[in-house]
Amino acid sequence: MPHDHFDPPGLFSTQGLGFTHVVTSAPGTTIHSSGQRASNAERKLARGNDVAFQPEQAFGNLRIALEAAGAGALTVPGFRIEVEATVVVAA
């Protein structure tokens, strides 16, 4: 089955990390996207610890990945979202 791996402009390079942001496969087009976190194009956490902005950045990255593969959010049948949290307990 033919497939293409790529990192769209606007997302950080995944060279040497063991994944790409987008993989498309035929027949038809199936799009797999991974690593859409709150990172900017320089692979830095967008706006530092601004947790209110992080989902906006992550979904913006997903939009870039989907559009680079010729799709959009309305053409995606499902998403899997993982949320990480760190709890600091004072001693």
C-alpha positions in Angstrom: 0.0 0.0 0.0 1.6 3.3 -1.1 2.0 6.0 1.6 3.6 9.3 2.1 5.2 10.7 5.3 5.7 14.5 5.7 6.0 17.4 8.0 4.1 20.4 6.8 5.5 23.9 6.9 4.5 25.6 10.1 5.1 22.5 12.2 8.4 21.6 13.8 10.7 19.1 12.1 10.4 15.6 13.3 13.7 14.5 11.7 15.4 11.9 14.1 12.3 11.7 16.4 10.9 8.5 14.9 7.6 9.9 13.6 6.2 12.4 11.1 3.3 14.8 11.6 1.3 13.4 8.7 1.1 10.0 6.9 -1.3 9.6 4.0 -2.2 6.3 2.3 -4.2 5.1 -0.7 -6.6 3.8 -2.1 -8.6 6.9 -1.4 -6.9 9.0 1.2 -6.5 8.0 4.8 -4.7 10.5 6.9 -2.9 9.8 10.1 -1.6 12.6 12.2 0.5 12.5 15.4 2.4 14.8 17.7 0.0 17.7 17.5 0.8 19.3 20.8 1.0 22.9 22.0 4.4 23.3 20.3 5.2 26.1 17.9 7.2 25.7 14.6 10.4 26.0 16.6 9.3 23.0 18.8 8.9 25.2 21.9 5.8 25.2 24.1 3.6 28.0 22.8 3.2 30.8 25.3 5.0 28.9 28.0 2.7 27.7 30.7 -0.4 29.4 29.3 -2.6 26.3 29.7 -5.7 28.2 28.3 -3.9 28.8 25.0 -2.4 25.3 24.6 -5.5 23.6 23.2 -5.8 26.4 20.7 -2.2 25.8 19.6 -2.6 22.0 19.4 -5.8 22.3 17.3 -4.1 24.9 15.1 -1.3 22.4 14.5 -3.8 19.7 13.7 -5.4 22.1 11.2 -2.1 22.7 9.5 -1.4 19.0 9.3 -4.9 18.2 7.8 -4.8 21.0 5.3 -1.4 19.9 4.1 -2.9 16.5 3.4 -5.9 18.1 1.6 -8.4 17.7 4.3 -10.1 19.8 7.0 -11.7 19.3 10.4 -15.2 18.7 8.9 -13.8 15.7 6.9 -12.4 13.9 9.9 -14.7 11.1 11.4 -13.0 11.1 14.8 -10.3 12.4 17.0 -8.4 11.0 20.0 -7.3 13.6 22.5 -4.9 12.9 25.3 -4.5 15.4 28.1 -1.4 15.4 30.4 -1.5 17.1 33.8 1.2 17.7 36.4 0.1 18.2 40.0 2.4 19.9 42.4 1.8 19.1 46.0 3.3 21.4 48.6 5.2 19.6 51.3 
